[in-house]
Amino acid sequence: MMNLNVIAIDLAKNNYQVCKIGQDRQVVYNKEVSRQKLLQLLASEKQSLVAMESCGGTHYWARKAKEAGHRPYS
């Protein structure tokens, strides 16, 4: 497996729980963010594997993650 950071996103209606795990497999942060902050976060992070559960909004967020240079996974 490639040495990528992992960004795990728990999708919800208004706020999202985001957990980043570094290459050393330690939690870098685990925080709640708004929709706009999630877009900013994805744009500012270096290439990562973005994991999220499958639901109605998954395709939208997978496209946004891919546009920001990440590898989406659901």
PDB file of N, CA, C, O and CB in Angstrom:
ATOM      1  N   MET A   1       0.838  -1.184   0.000  1.00  0.00           N
ATOM      2  CA  MET A   1       0.000   0.000   0.000  1.00  0.00           C
ATOM      3  C   MET A   1       0.877   1.239   0.000  1.00  0.00           C
ATOM      4  O   MET A   1       1.956   1.254   0.592  1.00  0.00           O
ATOM      5  CB  MET A   1      -0.950   0.003   1.210  1.00  0.00           C
ATOM      6  N   MET A   2       0.401   2.273  -0.670  1.00  0.00           N
ATOM      7  CA  MET A   2       1.147   3.521  -0.728  1.00  0.00           C
ATOM      8  C   MET A   2       1.158   4.189   0.638  1.00  0.00           C
ATOM      9  O   MET A   2       0.263   3.976   1.456  1.00  0.00           O
ATOM     10  CB  MET A   2       0.547   4.462  -1.781  1.00  0.00           C
ATOM     11  N   ASN A   3       2.172   4.991   0.872  1.00  0.00           N
ATOM     12  CA  ASN A   3       2.242   5.742   2.122  1.00  0.00           C
ATOM     13  C   ASN A   3       1.461   7.035   1.979  1.00  0.00           C
ATOM     14  O   ASN A   3       2.026   8.078   1.649  1.00  0.00           O
ATOM     15  CB  ASN A   3       3.708   6.033   2.514  1.00  0.00           C
ATOM     16  N   LEU A   4       0.185   6.966   2.223  1.00  0.00           N
ATOM     17  CA  LEU A   4      -0.689   8.122   2.157  1.00  0.00           C
ATOM     18  C   LEU A   4      -1.290   8.376   3.522  1.00  0.00           C
ATOM     19  O   LEU A   4      -1.465   7.455   4.320  1.00  0.00           O
ATOM     20  CB  LEU A   4      -1.790   7.923   1.105  1.00  0.00           C
ATOM     21  N   ASN A   5      -1.606   9.640   3.786  1.00  0.00           N
ATOM     22  CA  ASN A   5      -2.426   9.953   4.935  1.00  0.00           C
ATOM     23  C   ASN A   5      -3.835   9.478   4.623  1.00  0.00           C
ATOM     24  O   ASN A   5      -4.204   9.341   3.456  1.00  0.00           O
ATOM     25  CB  ASN A   5      -2.391  11.482   5.273  1.00  0.00           C
ATOM     26  N   VAL A   6      -4.611   9.231   5.647  1.00  0.00           N
ATOM     27  CA  VAL A   6      -6.008   8.846   5.469  1.00  0.00           C
ATOM     28  C   VAL A   6      -6.871   9.917   6.113  1.00  0.00           C
ATOM     29  O   VAL A   6      -6.667  10.286   7.269  1.00  0.00           O
ATOM     30  CB  VAL A   6      -6.303   7.435   6.085  1.00  0.00           C
ATOM     31  N   ILE A   7      -7.834  10.408   5.353  1.00  0.00           N
ATOM     32  CA  ILE A   7      -8.821  11.339   5.887  1.00  0.00           C
ATOM     33  C   ILE A   7     -10.155  10.609   5.860  1.00  0.00           C
ATOM     34  O   ILE A   7     -10.669  10.288   4.788  1.00  0.00           O
ATOM     35  CB  ILE A   7      -8.872  12.694   5.062  1.00  0.00           C
ATOM     36  N   ALA A   8     -10.714  10.349   7.029  1.00  0.00           N
ATOM     37  CA  ALA A   8     -11.999   9.653   7.140  1.00  0.00           C
ATOM     38  C   ALA A   8     -13.082  10.691   7.416  1.00  0.00           C
ATOM     39  O   ALA A   8     -12.943  11.524   8.313  1.00  0.00           O
ATOM     40  CB  ALA A   8     -11.965   8.559   8.271  1.00  0.00           C
ATOM     41  N   ILE A   9     -14.154  10.635   6.642  1.00  0.00           N
ATOM     42  CA  ILE A   9     -15.229  11.614   6.772  1.00  0.00           C
ATOM     43  C   ILE A   9     -16.530  10.895   7.089  1.00  0.00           C
ATOM     44  O   ILE A   9     -16.941   9.981   6.375  1.00  0.00           O
ATOM     45  CB  ILE A   9     -15.372  12.458   5.481  1.00  0.00           C
ATOM     46  N   ASP A  10     -17.177  11.326   8.184  1.00  0.00           N
ATOM     47  CA  ASP A  10     -18.516  10.842   8.515  1.00  0.00           C
ATOM     48  C   ASP A  10     -19.483  11.877   7.959  1.00  0.00           C
ATOM     49  O   ASP A  10     -19.613  12.971   8.507  1.00  0.00           O
ATOM     50  CB  ASP A  10     -18.711  10.627  10.083  1.00  0.00           C
ATOM     51  N   LEU A  11     -20.158  11.530   6.875  1.00  0.00           N
ATOM     52  CA  LEU A  11     -21.045  12.469   6.193  1.00  0.00           C
ATOM     53  C   LEU A  11     -22.348  12.618   6.958  1.00  0.00           C
ATOM     54  O   LEU A  11     -22.904  11.644   7.466  1.00  0.00           O
ATOM     55  CB  LEU A  11     -21.321  12.009   4.757  1.00  0.00           C
ATOM     56  N   ALA A  12     -22.826  13.853   7.032  1.00  0.00           N
ATOM     57  CA  ALA A  12     -24.093  14.157   7.689  1.00  0.00           C
ATOM     58  C   ALA A  12     -24.760  15.289   6.910  1.00  0.00           C
ATOM     59  O   ALA A  12     -24.288  15.664   5.837  1.00  0.00           O
ATOM     60  CB  ALA A  12     -23.880  14.547   9.200  1.00  0.00           C
ATOM     61  N   LYS A  13     -25.837  15.826   7.434  1.00  0.00           N
ATOM     62  CA  LYS A  13     -26.575  16.847   6.699  1.00  0.00           C
ATOM     63  C   LYS A  13     -25.873  18.204   6.715  1.00  0.00           C
ATOM     64  O   LYS A  13     -25.716  18.818   5.660  1.00  0.00           O
ATOM     65  CB  LYS A  13     -27.964  16.986   7.274  1.00  0.00           C
ATOM     66  N   ASN A  14     -25.454  18.681   7.871  1.00  0.00           N
ATOM     67  CA  ASN A  14     -24.872  20.022   7.964  1.00  0.00           C
ATOM     68  C   ASN A  14     -23.414  20.028   8.406  1.00  0.00           C
ATOM     69  O   ASN A  14     -22.603  20.770   7.853  1.00  0.00           O
ATOM     70  CB  ASN A  14     -25.675  20.851   8.916  1.00  0.00           C
ATOM     71  N   ASN A  15     -23.082  19.224   9.378  1.00  0.00           N
ATOM     72  CA  ASN A  15     -21.715  19.163   9.896  1.00  0.00           C
ATOM     73  C   ASN A  15     -21.147  17.775   9.667  1.00  0.00           C
ATOM     74  O   ASN A  15     -21.872  16.781   9.637  1.00  0.00           O
ATOM     75  CB  ASN A  15     -21.673  19.524  11.399  1.00  0.00           C
ATOM     76  N   TYR A  16     -19.827  17.732   9.505  1.00  0.00           N
ATOM     77  CA  TYR A  16     -19.145  16.487   9.165  1.00  0.00           C
ATOM     78  C   TYR A  16     -18.041  16.223  10.170  1.00  0.00           C
ATOM     79  O   TYR A  16     -17.330  17.145  10.572  1.00  0.00           O
ATOM     80  CB  TYR A  16     -18.574  16.540   7.731  1.00  0.00           C
ATOM     81  N   GLN A  17     -17.893  14.982  10.576  1.00  0.00           N
ATOM     82  CA  GLN A  17     -16.798  14.588  11.458  1.00  0.00           C
ATOM     83  C   GLN A  17     -15.645  14.151  10.571  1.00  0.00           C
ATOM     84  O   GLN A  17     -15.808  13.277   9.720  1.00  0.00           O
ATOM     85  CB  GLN A  17     -17.229  13.441  12.453  1.00  0.00           C
ATOM     86  N   VAL A  18     -14.475  14.759  10.770  1.00  0.00           N
ATOM     87  CA  VAL A  18     -13.312  14.475   9.932  1.00  0.00           C
ATOM     88  C   VAL A  18     -12.161  14.034  10.827  1.00  0.00           C
ATOM     89  O   VAL A  18     -11.809  14.721  11.785  1.00  0.00           O
ATOM     90  CB  VAL A  18     -12.910  15.720   9.081  1.00  0.00           C
ATOM     91  N   CYS A  19     -11.585  12.889  10.507  1.00  0.00           N
ATOM     92  CA  CYS A  19     -10.451  12.347  11.252  1.00  0.00           C
ATOM     93  C   CYS A  19      -9.307  12.119  10.274  1.00  0.00           C
ATOM     94  O   CYS A  19      -9.474  11.438   9.263  1.00  0.00           O
ATOM     95  CB  CYS A  19     -10.834  11.020  11.993  1.00  0.00           C
ATOM     96  N   LYS A  20      -8.146  12.690  10.575  1.00  0.00           N
ATOM     97  CA  LYS A  20      -6.969  12.482   9.728  1.00  0.00           C
ATOM     98  C   LYS A  20      -5.995  11.578  10.460  1.00  0.00           C
ATOM     99  O   LYS A  20      -5.666  11.810  11.624  1.00  0.00           O
ATOM    100  CB  LYS A  20      -6.292  13.836   9.353  1.00  0.00           C
ATOM    101  N   ILE A  21      -5.535  10.541   9.763  1.00  0.00           N
ATOM    102  CA  ILE A  21      -4.553   9.607  10.302  1.00  0.00           C
ATOM    103  C   ILE A  21      -3.299   9.737   9.454  1.00  0.00           C
ATOM    104  O   ILE A  21      -3.350   9.586   8.233  1.00  0.00           O
ATOM    105  CB  ILE A  21      -5.094   8.127  10.309  1.00  0.00           C
ATOM    106  N   GLY A  22      -2.170  10.017  10.102  1.00  0.00           N
ATOM    107  CA  GLY A  22      -0.916  10.227   9.396  1.00  0.00           C
ATOM    108  C   GLY A  22      -0.281   8.931   8.933  1.00  0.00           C
ATOM    109  O   GLY A  22      -0.786   7.841   9.202  1.00  0.00           O
ATOM    110  N   GLN A  23       0.837   9.070   8.231  1.00  0.00           N
ATOM    111  CA  GLN A  23       1.543   7.904   7.704  1.00  0.00           C
ATOM    112  C   GLN A  23       2.047   6.989   8.810  1.00  0.00           C
ATOM    113  O   GLN A  23       2.255   5.797   8.587  1.00  0.00           O
ATOM    114  CB  GLN A  23       2.705   8.347   6.840  1.00  0.00           C
ATOM    115  N   ASP A  24       2.244   7.546  10.006  1.00  0.00           N
ATOM    116  CA  ASP A  24       2.678   6.738  11.147  1.00  0.00           C
ATOM    117  C   ASP A  24       1.498   6.061  11.854  1.00  0.00           C
ATOM    118  O   ASP A  24       1.667   5.434  12.900  1.00  0.00           O
ATOM    119  CB  ASP A  24       3.444   7.609  12.140  1.00  0.00           C
ATOM    120  N   ARG A  25       0.289   6.197  11.262  1.00  0.00           N
ATOM    121  CA  ARG A  25      -0.954   5.591  11.760  1.00  0.00           C
ATOM    122  C   ARG A  25      -1.395   6.155  13.106  1.00  0.00           C
ATOM    123  O   ARG A  25      -2.063   5.471  13.881  1.00  0.00           O
ATOM    124  CB  ARG A  25      -0.782   4.095  11.880  1.00  0.00           C
ATOM    125  N   GLN A  26      -1.024   7.396  13.380  1.00  0.00           N
ATOM    126  CA  GLN A  26      -1.474   8.103  14.573  1.00  0.00           C
ATOM    127  C   GLN A  26      -2.505   9.154  14.162  1.00  0.00           C
ATOM    128  O   GLN A  26      -2.417   9.715  13.070  1.00  0.00           O
ATOM    129  CB  GLN A  26      -0.274   8.761  15.323  1.00  0.00           C
ATOM    130  N   VAL A  27      -3.475   9.420  15.027  1.00  0.00           N
ATOM    131  CA  VAL A  27      -4.495  10.426  14.736  1.00  0.00           C
ATOM    132  C   VAL A  27      -3.849  11.810  14.758  1.00  0.00           C
ATOM    133  O   VAL A  27      -3.238  12.202  15.752  1.00  0.00           O
ATOM    134  CB  VAL A  27      -5.671  10.347  15.759  1.00  0.00           C
ATOM    135  N   VAL A  28      -3.989  12.541  13.661  1.00  0.00           N
ATOM    136  CA  VAL A  28      -3.470  13.907  13.561  1.00  0.00           C
ATOM    137  C   VAL A  28      -4.513  14.877  14.104  1.00  0.00           C
ATOM    138  O   VAL A  28      -4.190  15.769  14.888  1.00  0.00           O
ATOM    139  CB  VAL A  28      -3.099  14.263  12.088  1.00  0.00           C
ATOM    140  N   TYR A  29      -5.759  14.702  13.687  1.00  0.00           N
ATOM    141  CA  TYR A  29      -6.865  15.475  14.247  1.00  0.00           C
ATOM    142  C   TYR A  29      -8.165  14.712  14.050  1.00  0.00           C
ATOM    143  O   TYR A  29      -8.274  13.832  13.196  1.00  0.00           O
ATOM    144  CB  TYR A  29      -6.951  16.879  13.593  1.00  0.00           C
ATOM    145  N   ASN A  30      -9.139  15.074  14.861  1.00  0.00           N
ATOM    146  CA  ASN A  30     -10.484  14.506  14.786  1.00  0.00           C
ATOM    147  C   ASN A  30     -11.421  15.638  15.174  1.00  0.00           C
ATOM    148  O   ASN A  30     -11.546  15.973  16.352  1.00  0.00           O
ATOM    149  CB  ASN A  30     -10.663  13.226  15.731  1.00  0.00           C
ATOM    150  N   LYS A  31     -12.082  16.228  14.179  1.00  0.00           N
ATOM    151  CA  LYS A  31     -12.875  17.419  14.468  1.00  0.00           C
ATOM    152  C   LYS A  31     -14.152  17.460  13.645  1.00  0.00           C
ATOM    153  O   LYS A  31     -14.284  16.770  12.634  1.00  0.00           O
ATOM    154  CB  LYS A  31     -12.057  18.668  14.210  1.00  0.00           C
ATOM    155  N   GLU A  32     -15.085  18.283  14.098  1.00  0.00           N
ATOM    156  CA  GLU A  32     -16.336  18.516  13.393  1.00  0.00           C
ATOM    157  C   GLU A  32     -16.182  19.783  12.563  1.00  0.00           C
ATOM    158  O   GLU A  32     -15.707  20.805  13.059  1.00  0.00           O
ATOM    159  CB  GLU A  32     -17.537  18.630  14.387  1.00  0.00           C
ATOM    160  N   VAL A  33     -16.588  19.712  11.296  1.00  0.00           N
ATOM    161  CA  VAL A  33     -16.474  20.874  10.413  1.00  0.00           C
ATOM    162  C   VAL A  33     -17.775  21.077   9.642  1.00  0.00           C
ATOM    163  O   VAL A  33     -18.565  20.149   9.468  1.00  0.00           O
ATOM    164  CB  VAL A  33     -15.288  20.702   9.434  1.00  0.00           C
ATOM    165  N   SER A  34     -17.977  22.309   9.187  1.00  0.00           N
ATOM    166  CA  SER A  34     -19.134  22.625   8.352  1.00  0.00           C
ATOM    167  C   SER A  34     -18.847  22.212   6.913  1.00  0.00           C
ATOM    168  O   SER A  34     -17.731  21.806   6.587  1.00  0.00           O
ATOM    169  CB  SER A  34     -19.481  24.137   8.431  1.00  0.00           C
ATOM    170  N   ARG A  35     -19.840  22.317   6.072  1.00  0.00           N
ATOM    171  CA  ARG A  35     -19.702  21.978   4.655  1.00  0.00           C
ATOM    172  C   ARG A  35     -18.613  22.827   3.999  1.00  0.00           C
ATOM    173  O   ARG A  35     -17.753  22.298   3.294  1.00  0.00           O
ATOM    174  CB  ARG A  35     -21.041  22.173   3.922  1.00  0.00           C
ATOM    175  N   GLN A  36     -18.649  24.148   4.232  1.00  0.00           N
ATOM    176  CA  GLN A  36     -17.659  25.050   3.635  1.00  0.00           C
ATOM    177  C   GLN A  36     -16.257  24.746   4.153  1.00  0.00           C
ATOM    178  O   GLN A  36     -15.298  24.760   3.381  1.00  0.00           O
ATOM    179  CB  GLN A  36     -18.022  26.512   3.929  1.00  0.00           C
ATOM    180  N   LYS A  37     -16.126  24.474   5.443  1.00  0.00           N
ATOM    181  CA  LYS A  37     -14.814  24.153   6.020  1.00  0.00           C
ATOM    182  C   LYS A  37     -14.279  22.833   5.470  1.00  0.00           C
ATOM    183  O   LYS A  37     -13.068  22.677   5.307  1.00  0.00           O
ATOM    184  CB  LYS A  37     -14.905  24.083   7.556  1.00  0.00           C
ATOM    185  N   LEU A  38     -15.171  21.880   5.181  1.00  0.00           N
ATOM    186  CA  LEU A  38     -14.729  20.614   4.605  1.00  0.00           C
ATOM    187  C   LEU A  38     -14.145  20.838   3.212  1.00  0.00           C
ATOM    188  O   LEU A  38     -13.120  20.250   2.867  1.00  0.00           O
ATOM    189  CB  LEU A  38     -15.898  19.610   4.543  1.00  0.00           C
ATOM    190  N   LEU A  39     -14.787  21.680   2.416  1.00  0.00           N
ATOM    191  CA  LEU A  39     -14.244  22.011   1.090  1.00  0.00           C
ATOM    192  C   LEU A  39     -12.861  22.652   1.222  1.00  0.00           C
ATOM    193  O   LEU A  39     -11.944  22.315   0.473  1.00  0.00           O
ATOM    194  CB  LEU A  39     -15.203  22.963   0.329  1.00  0.00           C
ATOM    195  N   GLN A  40     -12.714  23.576   2.175  1.00  0.00           N
ATOM    196  CA  GLN A  40     -11.425  24.239   2.401  1.00  0.00           C
ATOM    197  C   GLN A  40     -10.380  23.235   2.880  1.00  0.00           C
ATOM    198  O   GLN A  40      -9.228  23.275   2.446  1.00  0.00           O
ATOM    199  CB  GLN A  40     -11.575  25.380   3.428  1.00  0.00           C
ATOM    200  N   LEU A  41     -10.781  22.346   3.764  1.00  0.00           N
ATOM    201  CA  LEU A  41      -9.860  21.344   4.296  1.00  0.00           C
ATOM    202  C   LEU A  41      -9.352  20.429   3.184  1.00  0.00           C
ATOM    203  O   LEU A  41      -8.155  20.154   3.108  1.00  0.00           O
ATOM    204  CB  LEU A  41     -10.544  20.516   5.395  1.00  0.00           C
ATOM    205  N   LEU A  42     -10.250  19.956   2.326  1.00  0.00           N
ATOM    206  CA  LEU A  42      -9.840  19.080   1.227  1.00  0.00           C
ATOM    207  C   LEU A  42      -8.884  19.801   0.281  1.00  0.00           C
ATOM    208  O   LEU A  42      -7.937  19.199  -0.226  1.00  0.00           O
ATOM    209  CB  LEU A  42     -11.069  18.578   0.455  1.00  0.00           C
ATOM    210  N   ALA A  43      -9.131  21.083   0.044  1.00  0.00           N
ATOM    211  CA  ALA A  43      -8.271  21.853  -0.859  1.00  0.00           C
ATOM    212  C   ALA A  43      -6.891  22.096  -0.256  1.00  0.00           C
ATOM    213  O   ALA A  43      -5.910  22.209  -0.991  1.00  0.00           O
ATOM    214  CB  ALA A  43      -8.928  23.186  -1.201  1.00  0.00           C
ATOM    215  N   SER A  44      -6.803  22.179   1.065  1.00  0.00           N
ATOM    216  CA  SER A  44      -5.532  22.532   1.704  1.00  0.00           C
ATOM    217  C   SER A  44      -4.660  21.330   2.074  1.00  0.00           C
ATOM    218  O   SER A  44      -3.457  21.490   2.279  1.00  0.00           O
ATOM    219  CB  SER A  44      -5.805  23.333   2.936  1.00  0.00           C
ATOM    220  N   GLU A  45      -5.238  20.137   2.162  1.00  0.00           N
ATOM    221  CA  GLU A  45      -4.474  18.953   2.556  1.00  0.00           C
ATOM    222  C   GLU A  45      -3.670  18.396   1.386  1.00  0.00           C
ATOM    223  O   GLU A  45      -4.083  18.500   0.231  1.00  0.00           O
ATOM    224  CB  GLU A  45      -5.409  17.877   3.106  1.00  0.00           C
ATOM    225  N   LYS A  46      -2.512  17.802   1.699  1.00  0.00           N
ATOM    226  CA  LYS A  46      -1.757  17.131   0.642  1.00  0.00           C
ATOM    227  C   LYS A  46      -2.477  15.839   0.266  1.00  0.00           C
ATOM    228  O   LYS A  46      -3.406  15.415   0.954  1.00  0.00           O
ATOM    229  CB  LYS A  46      -0.289  16.840   1.095  1.00  0.00           C
ATOM    230  N   GLN A  47      -2.044  15.217  -0.827  1.00  0.00           N
ATOM    231  CA  GLN A  47      -2.725  14.034  -1.346  1.00  0.00           C
ATOM    232  C   GLN A  47      -2.915  12.983  -0.257  1.00  0.00           C
ATOM    233  O   GLN A  47      -1.969  12.595   0.429  1.00  0.00           O
ATOM    234  CB  GLN A  47      -1.941  13.440  -2.516  1.00  0.00           C
ATOM    235  N   SER A  48      -4.149  12.537  -0.117  1.00  0.00           N
ATOM    236  CA  SER A  48      -4.518  11.557   0.904  1.00  0.00           C
ATOM    237  C   SER A  48      -5.547  10.596   0.341  1.00  0.00           C
ATOM    238  O   SER A  48      -6.158  10.851  -0.697  1.00  0.00           O
ATOM    239  CB  SER A  48      -5.064  12.253   2.169  1.00  0.00           C
ATOM    240  N   LEU A  49      -5.726   9.497   1.037  1.00  0.00           N
ATOM    241  CA  LEU A  49      -6.827   8.589   0.762  1.00  0.00           C
ATOM    242  C   LEU A  49      -8.010   9.118   1.571  1.00  0.00           C
ATOM    243  O   LEU A  49      -7.913   9.245   2.792  1.00  0.00           O
ATOM    244  CB  LEU A  49      -6.470   7.079   1.134  1.00  0.00           C
ATOM    245  N   VAL A  50      -9.118   9.425   0.912  1.00  0.00           N
ATOM    246  CA  VAL A  50     -10.293   9.970   1.589  1.00  0.00           C
ATOM    247  C   VAL A  50     -11.343   8.871   1.675  1.00  0.00           C
ATOM    248  O   VAL A  50     -11.874   8.432   0.655  1.00  0.00           O
ATOM    249  CB  VAL A  50     -10.855  11.230   0.841  1.00  0.00           C
ATOM    250  N   ALA A  51     -11.639   8.429   2.888  1.00  0.00           N
ATOM    251  CA  ALA A  51     -12.587   7.334   3.112  1.00  0.00           C
ATOM    252  C   ALA A  51     -13.887   7.884   3.686  1.00  0.00           C
ATOM    253  O   ALA A  51     -13.884   8.747   4.564  1.00  0.00           O
ATOM    254  CB  ALA A  51     -11.985   6.269   4.062  1.00  0.00           C
ATOM    255  N   MET A  52     -14.999   7.363   3.169  1.00  0.00           N
ATOM    256  CA  MET A  52     -16.311   7.756   3.675  1.00  0.00           C
ATOM    257  C   MET A  52     -17.301   6.628   3.437  1.00  0.00           C
ATOM    258  O   MET A  52     -17.091   5.773   2.577  1.00  0.00           O
ATOM    259  CB  MET A  52     -16.799   9.065   3.002  1.00  0.00           C
ATOM    260  N   GLU A  53     -18.378   6.634   4.205  1.00  0.00           N
ATOM    261  CA  GLU A  53     -19.378   5.591   4.034  1.00  0.00           C
ATOM    262  C   GLU A  53     -20.191   5.864   2.780  1.00  0.00           C
ATOM    263  O   GLU A  53     -20.228   6.992   2.286  1.00  0.00           O
ATOM    264  CB  GLU A  53     -20.295   5.500   5.270  1.00  0.00           C
ATOM    265  N   SER A  54     -20.831   4.848   2.278  1.00  0.00           N
ATOM    266  CA  SER A  54     -21.675   5.013   1.093  1.00  0.00           C
ATOM    267  C   SER A  54     -23.039   5.538   1.513  1.00  0.00           C
ATOM    268  O   SER A  54     -23.730   4.935   2.335  1.00  0.00           O
ATOM    269  CB  SER A  54     -21.821   3.675   0.320  1.00  0.00           C
ATOM    270  N   CYS A  55     -23.410   6.670   0.936  1.00  0.00           N
ATOM    271  CA  CYS A  55     -24.723   7.259   1.185  1.00  0.00           C
ATOM    272  C   CYS A  55     -25.027   8.212   0.036  1.00  0.00           C
ATOM    273  O   CYS A  55     -24.281   8.261  -0.942  1.00  0.00           O
ATOM    274  CB  CYS A  55     -24.770   8.003   2.573  1.00  0.00           C
ATOM    275  N   GLY A  56     -26.097   8.956   0.141  1.00  0.00           N
ATOM    276  CA  GLY A  56     -26.516   9.834  -0.936  1.00  0.00           C
ATOM    277  C   GLY A  56     -25.498  10.888  -1.327  1.00  0.00           C
ATOM    278  O   GLY A  56     -25.403  11.236  -2.505  1.00  0.00           O
ATOM    279  N   GLY A  57     -24.736  11.407  -0.379  1.00  0.00           N
ATOM    280  CA  GLY A  57     -23.780  12.471  -0.672  1.00  0.00           C
ATOM    281  C   GLY A  57     -22.390  11.994  -1.029  1.00  0.00           C
ATOM    282  O   GLY A  57     -21.507  12.808  -1.301  1.00  0.00           O
ATOM    283  N   THR A  58     -22.182  10.694  -1.033  1.00  0.00           N
ATOM    284  CA  THR A  58     -20.838  10.153  -1.254  1.00  0.00           C
ATOM    285  C   THR A  58     -20.278  10.532  -2.614  1.00  0.00           C
ATOM    286  O   THR A  58     -19.109  10.906  -2.709  1.00  0.00           O
ATOM    287  CB  THR A  58     -20.854   8.648  -1.117  1.00  0.00           C
ATOM    288  N   HIS A  59     -21.077  10.447  -3.666  1.00  0.00           N
ATOM    289  CA  HIS A  59     -20.571  10.748  -5.010  1.00  0.00           C
ATOM    290  C   HIS A  59     -20.133  12.208  -5.116  1.00  0.00           C
ATOM    291  O   HIS A  59     -19.103  12.511  -5.718  1.00  0.00           O
ATOM    292  CB  HIS A  59     -21.645  10.442  -6.069  1.00  0.00           C
ATOM    293  N   TYR A  60     -20.914  13.100  -4.530  1.00  0.00           N
ATOM    294  CA  TYR A  60     -20.561  14.521  -4.552  1.00  0.00           C
ATOM    295  C   TYR A  60     -19.217  14.749  -3.867  1.00  0.00           C
ATOM    296  O   TYR A  60     -18.329  15.393  -4.426  1.00  0.00           O
ATOM    297  CB  TYR A  60     -21.657  15.363  -3.869  1.00  0.00           C
ATOM    298  N   TRP A  61     -19.072  14.219  -2.656  1.00  0.00           N
ATOM    299  CA  TRP A  61     -17.839  14.445  -1.899  1.00  0.00           C
ATOM    300  C   TRP A  61     -16.659  13.702  -2.516  1.00  0.00           C
ATOM    301  O   TRP A  61     -15.524  14.169  -2.416  1.00  0.00           O
ATOM    302  CB  TRP A  61     -18.023  14.010  -0.447  1.00  0.00           C
ATOM    303  N   ALA A  62     -16.898  12.568  -3.143  1.00  0.00           N
ATOM    304  CA  ALA A  62     -15.820  11.861  -3.840  1.00  0.00           C
ATOM    305  C   ALA A  62     -15.305  12.699  -5.006  1.00  0.00           C
ATOM    306  O   ALA A  62     -14.097  12.763  -5.235  1.00  0.00           O
ATOM    307  CB  ALA A  62     -16.306  10.483  -4.345  1.00  0.00           C
ATOM    308  N   ARG A  63     -16.212  13.342  -5.745  1.00  0.00           N
ATOM    309  CA  ARG A  63     -15.786  14.232  -6.838  1.00  0.00           C
ATOM    310  C   ARG A  63     -14.984  15.406  -6.306  1.00  0.00           C
ATOM    311  O   ARG A  63     -13.960  15.768  -6.886  1.00  0.00           O
ATOM    312  CB  ARG A  63     -17.001  14.746  -7.622  1.00  0.00           C
ATOM    313  N   LYS A  64     -15.433  16.005  -5.210  1.00  0.00           N
ATOM    314  CA  LYS A  64     -14.724  17.145  -4.621  1.00  0.00           C
ATOM    315  C   LYS A  64     -13.341  16.722  -4.136  1.00  0.00           C
ATOM    316  O   LYS A  64     -12.371  17.459  -4.314  1.00  0.00           O
ATOM    317  CB  LYS A  64     -15.536  17.748  -3.455  1.00  0.00           C
ATOM    318  N   ALA A  65     -13.243  15.543  -3.527  1.00  0.00           N
ATOM    319  CA  ALA A  65     -11.948  15.047  -3.056  1.00  0.00           C
ATOM    320  C   ALA A  65     -11.015  14.799  -4.239  1.00  0.00           C
ATOM    321  O   ALA A  65      -9.833  15.138  -4.182  1.00  0.00           O
ATOM    322  CB  ALA A  65     -12.127  13.750  -2.230  1.00  0.00           C
ATOM    323  N   LYS A  66     -11.540  14.212  -5.300  1.00  0.00           N
ATOM    324  CA  LYS A  66     -10.723  13.934  -6.484  1.00  0.00           C
ATOM    325  C   LYS A  66     -10.254  15.226  -7.142  1.00  0.00           C
ATOM    326  O   LYS A  66      -9.107  15.313  -7.582  1.00  0.00           O
ATOM    327  CB  LYS A  66     -11.512  13.088  -7.491  1.00  0.00           C
ATOM    328  N   GLU A  67     -11.127  16.230  -7.215  1.00  0.00           N
ATOM    329  CA  GLU A  67     -10.754  17.536  -7.763  1.00  0.00           C
ATOM    330  C   GLU A  67      -9.619  18.169  -6.965  1.00  0.00           C
ATOM    331  O   GLU A  67      -8.808  18.911  -7.519  1.00  0.00           O
ATOM    332  CB  GLU A  67     -11.965  18.473  -7.778  1.00  0.00           C
ATOM    333  N   ALA A  68      -9.557  17.878  -5.666  1.00  0.00           N
ATOM    334  CA  ALA A  68      -8.513  18.432  -4.799  1.00  0.00           C
ATOM    335  C   ALA A  68      -7.243  17.579  -4.817  1.00  0.00           C
ATOM    336  O   ALA A  68      -6.283  17.888  -4.110  1.00  0.00           O
ATOM    337  CB  ALA A  68      -9.032  18.555  -3.368  1.00  0.00           C
ATOM    338  N   GLY A  69      -7.227  16.508  -5.620  1.00  0.00           N
ATOM    339  CA  GLY A  69      -6.022  15.690  -5.758  1.00  0.00           C
ATOM    340  C   GLY A  69      -5.948  14.480  -4.850  1.00  0.00           C
ATOM    341  O   GLY A  69      -4.891  13.860  -4.731  1.00  0.00           O
ATOM    342  N   HIS A  70      -7.052  14.136  -4.211  1.00  0.00           N
ATOM    343  CA  HIS A  70      -7.080  12.999  -3.292  1.00  0.00           C
ATOM    344  C   HIS A  70      -7.579  11.744  -4.002  1.00  0.00           C
ATOM    345  O   HIS A  70      -8.046  11.795  -5.141  1.00  0.00           O
ATOM    346  CB  HIS A  70      -7.968  13.310  -2.076  1.00  0.00           C
ATOM    347  N   ARG A  71      -7.468  10.615  -3.298  1.00  0.00           N
ATOM    348  CA  ARG A  71      -7.986   9.332  -3.785  1.00  0.00           C
ATOM    349  C   ARG A  71      -9.207   8.961  -2.953  1.00  0.00           C
ATOM    350  O   ARG A  71      -9.056   8.473  -1.833  1.00  0.00           O
ATOM    351  CB  ARG A  71      -6.894   8.206  -3.712  1.00  0.00           C
ATOM    352  N   PRO A  72     -10.422   9.182  -3.476  1.00  0.00           N
ATOM    353  CA  PRO A  72     -11.620   8.835  -2.709  1.00  0.00           C
ATOM    354  C   PRO A  72     -11.825   7.329  -2.616  1.00  0.00           C
ATOM    355  O   PRO A  72     -11.475   6.585  -3.532  1.00  0.00           O
ATOM    356  CB  PRO A  72     -12.845   9.479  -3.334  1.00  0.00           C
ATOM    357  N   TYR A  73     -12.397   6.891  -1.498  1.00  0.00           N
ATOM    358  CA  TYR A  73     -12.677   5.478  -1.254  1.00  0.00           C
ATOM    359  C   TYR A  73     -13.936   5.389  -0.410  1.00  0.00           C
ATOM    360  O   TYR A  73     -14.049   6.050   0.622  1.00  0.00           O
ATOM    361  CB  TYR A  73     -11.472   4.766  -0.548  1.00  0.00           C
ATOM    362  N   SER A  74     -14.885   4.568  -0.852  1.00  0.00           N
ATOM    363  CA  SER A  74     -16.091   4.384  -0.033  1.00  0.00           C
ATOM    364  C   SER A  74     -16.453   2.922   0.032  1.00  0.00           C
ATOM    365  O   SER A  74     -17.439   2.558   0.674  1.00  0.00           O
ATOM    366  CB  SER A  74     -17.270   5.196  -0.592  1.00  0.00           C
TER     367      SER A  74
END
